[in-house]
Amino acid sequence: MMKLFYTNTSPYSRKVRITLLEKGLDGEVEYFLCNPFEDAAELKSVNPLGKIPTLVLADGRVVYDSPVICEYLDTLNTDSELVPSSNDSRLLVSTWQALADGIVDASYNIVMEGRRDESERSQSSIERWQGSIVNSLKQVEYQIGTLPDEITMAQISLAAALGYLDFRLSYLTWRNGQPNIAAWYEVFAQRPSMVETQPPA
Ligand SMILES: N[C@@H](CCC(=O)N[C@@H](CS)C(=O)NCC(=O)O)C(=O)O
């Protein structure tokens, strides 16, 4: 049995959980709730970075971070090919994943910055991260038609990012000015893997 260190609110963990469900591997994982900022001794004993998601394989090997975990999970069966094996498709999908993960990175940074004492908070950093989210969303709106027809890590990563924007940064109202992304997400968000992994209200 594999073991996944995760939380219900972590967008990177959600990406992995969606992947597990889409690959039909959900039953092969023990889910271990672990807040990296609190009781993280066990997590740190396997991952020196102390970050979630972290996956421990049945043979004890430890896998992180989220793109590496998802790439590994994709090799476990051939039910779907979430990371395409052909070079051009893989490049497209991996770059989509990097863009979506970058939106998550900037969003997560804003959330963490907001938790700092006001005297330590950097407004200029927050504005810079918001700028990169806005720019990235424009790019996604423009290139949404290049998503592969079949489900891949591109769609899963994008959906995890948009879900996190809704969850933590809804004031950015990302749907405004991005009708194509909004229409795409409305359909994708209905997948059971998305519904099951929704962050708590
Ligand atoms: N690039 C990593 C990012 C993982 C990450 O930053 N996870 C956050 C939770 S959402 C975390 O564990 N933070 C703890 C910390 O920064 O110490 C991935 O894709 O897995």
Ligand as a Chemical Component Dictionary entry (heavy atoms), coordinates in Angstrom:
data_LIG
# 
_chem_comp.id                   LIG 
_chem_comp.type                 NON-POLYMER 
_chem_comp.pdbx_formal_charge   0 
_chem_comp.three_letter_code    LIG 
# 
loop_
_chem_comp_atom.comp_id 
_chem_comp_atom.atom_id 
_chem_comp_atom.alt_atom_id 
_chem_comp_atom.type_symbol 
_chem_comp_atom.charge 
_chem_comp_atom.model_Cartn_x 
_chem_comp_atom.model_Cartn_y 
_chem_comp_atom.model_Cartn_z 
_chem_comp_atom.pdbx_ordinal 
LIG N1  N1  N 0 6.293 22.248 -5.761 1  
LIG C1  C1  C 0 5.680 21.502 -4.678 2  
LIG C2  C2  C 0 4.987 22.463 -3.731 3  
LIG C3  C3  C 0 4.440 21.777 -2.486 4  
LIG C4  C4  C 0 4.050 22.774 -1.402 5  
LIG O1  O1  O 0 4.556 23.913 -1.347 6  
LIG N2  N2  N 0 3.153 22.348 -0.507 7  
LIG C5  C5  C 0 2.766 23.182 0.602  8  
LIG C6  C6  C 0 1.325 22.900 1.030  9  
LIG S1  S1  S 0 0.151 23.370 -0.204 10 
LIG C7  C7  C 0 3.629 22.837 1.792  11 
LIG O2  O2  O 0 3.856 21.684 2.070  12 
LIG N3  N3  N 0 4.132 23.860 2.509  13 
LIG C8  C8  C 0 4.906 23.647 3.677  14 
LIG C9  C9  C 0 6.101 24.541 3.708  15 
LIG O3  O3  O 0 6.273 25.359 2.780  16 
LIG O4  O4  O 0 6.884 24.425 4.656  17 
LIG C10 C10 C 0 4.716 20.472 -5.286 18 
LIG O5  O5  O 0 4.307 20.656 -6.441 19 
LIG O6  O6  O 0 4.423 19.452 -4.633 20 
# 
loop_
_chem_comp_bond.comp_id 
_chem_comp_bond.atom_id_1 
_chem_comp_bond.atom_id_2 
_chem_comp_bond.value_order 
_chem_comp_bond.pdbx_ordinal 
LIG N1  C1  SING 1  
LIG C1  C2  SING 2  
LIG C1  C10 SING 3  
LIG C2  C3  SING 4  
LIG C3  C4  SING 5  
LIG C4  O1  DOUB 6  
LIG C4  N2  SING 7  
LIG N2  C5  SING 8  
LIG C5  C6  SING 9  
LIG C5  C7  SING 10 
LIG C6  S1  SING 11 
LIG C7  O2  DOUB 12 
LIG C7  N3  SING 13 
LIG N3  C8  SING 14 
LIG C8  C9  SING 15 
LIG C9  O3  DOUB 16 
LIG C9  O4  SING 17 
LIG C10 O5  DOUB 18 
LIG C10 O6  SING 19 
# 
